[in-house]
Every structure is written in C-alpha cells, then in structure tokens.
Amino acid sequence: MPFRKKKIFIRNETKAFIFLMKTFDISQKEAQKWIDKKRVFVNGKVLVKKAALIKGEVEVSLYEPNPIGLKPIFQTEDFAIFDKPSGLLVHPKNRETRHSLTDEVRALFGKEANITHRIDRETSGIVLCSKKKEAEIFFKKAFEEKKIKKGYLALVKGKVEKEILIKAPILKNRKFQKIKLKVTIDEKGKYAETLIKPLKFLEEKNATLIEAIPVTGRQHQIRVHMFHVKHPILGDPIYGTDFETAEKYLNGELTEEERVKKTGANRIMLHAWWIEFNYKGLKYKIYSKNGFTSLF
C-alpha cells in the first residue's frame, strides 16, 4: 500500500508542525500540508491546528512508493519521460489507491520528484516528470504559459476527411442531474482550441485515426471537442453516449461487453503521442514508444 501508519509516543508537549519537521526531516510547508490532508492523528483524533501543542500517541500516515518496475523512456539529470499504460492513475486518488505512476517516479528519483501534468487514467502515453524541485517549478510554469506542446492519437467515430481547427469554449458542468459530462461546450466557458489531423480511415470500424493537437489545455478538451464535431472518441462512456450508459459507467455498473457495444471499445482510445519543449537551451521532442500500437 502507498500509505503506512507510523505511531510515535511524545512525552513532552511540542508544537505539531515542529514535531513533524524534526521527526520526518521535512519542511514547514510539507508539515502543514500533512496536517491539512488529515494525515496526522493525536490520541486517536485528527489533528486540525498546525501550531497545536501535542503529546501522547501520534499516528502519521506516510506515503511509501509501491513500484512495479516501470522505467522512463527518456531522461536527463533533471527530468524523465514515462510511457504510461492505459488504466494507470497518474497520482493516488486516495489513501486506498494501491498503485499509481507517482509510485514509480518517487521510487526511482526520490521524494522531491513529481509529475508535472495530468492525463486521465484510461489515456495512455507520454507523461513528463521532474526529478528536482527547480525543474518542477519550471515545467509547471511552462505548461501554464503554453510553452509545452503535446500531440495525441485517437480513434474517433466516422470518417474525418480533412483537417479541422476546433474553436469551442469549454465550461465546467454543474448540472449532473441532466447530463453526466464534466465539461460542456458553452459560450460562457473558457476559450479552447484543438487542431485535428486525419491520419487513416479504418473502414471495417467506421473510425478514423487522428492526430489531435490541443492549443489550449482545458479539462477533457479533446474528448469534448471531438464529441462537439460529432466524431466522439471510441470507448468514451461519457462524451458521445447516452445518459443511462454514462450513469452506469460512473456508478461502476457498466460491463465491458456493454461498453464495447455502446462505445466501440473497452477503453478510451486516446494516446499521448508526443511532447515538445525547450529546456536549458535545448529543444526536445519526444515520441511515445508505443504510438499507434497502443490503440490497436
């Protein structure tokens, strides 16, 4: 399990965050973060106040990597690129998550290493991680400033015959009782732009293999944009299906057979194909080793 509990008995009163800093060799910011995330218990009760004086039995939930041996496909002394398989979470969802890509990153590069962006659990492909705090700050800022480019592969329903530049604003959905979409196309939403390039039409599947290049980086952008232009991604149980199917999927009640029948695949057929950025005077463009094979 990624989290284990460690119990320590304190005889003399001490401030909570100072105890955590000294005992676990962490910064004040990290100690406060542990308390905020309710990972510290004192005499059986959740610790709330960071500067509280504590003594007695202290129990702390510690994160420990649980790797299965995934290796980066490319790395430097500052960062590494992983080719994530479909079905693997990037970060632990909660304390019960048995394994995530974060386990591999921390096991290989230490507690300062971190993943710099997210892709959905079912999306496979390129993930960029930093080995040092300075690199993490650089890459997260670069993502915010749209200085990092990414390209995806996707299998979508129907025949896409030419390039499409989709410009459609995306708004977070607040009315799940009507539709099960996390985001929707709405004039009140944030500007979003995706370039779509058809690569190959698969007649037997009535599907097109496309390259999708998101100019902006909104949540579920490619999925909702392809749904918007009536070419939903195969396997997508949310964008491009009916209310009942989406509800069954979200409730964990949709069987694999039902999903294939309704959506055309047993997973979202979306793959992070390449990433491009500049770092310390060098330009990098790194492709997934799996590429097309991950979607077939």
ABEGO torsion letter per residue (X at the ends): XABBBBBBBBABBBBAAAAAAAAAGBBAAAAAAAAAAGABBBGGBBBABAABBBBEBBBBBBBBBBBAGBBBABBBAABBBBBBBBGBBABBABAABABBAAAAAAAAAEAABBBABBBBAABBEBBBBBABAAAAAAAAAAAAAGABBBBBBBBBBEBBABBBBBBBBBBBBABAAABABABBBBAABBBBBBBBBBABBBAAAGBBBBBBBBABBBBGAAAAAAAAAGBBBBGBAABGBBAAAAAAAAAGABBAAAAAAAAGBABBBBBBABBBBBBGGBBBBBBBAAEAAAAX
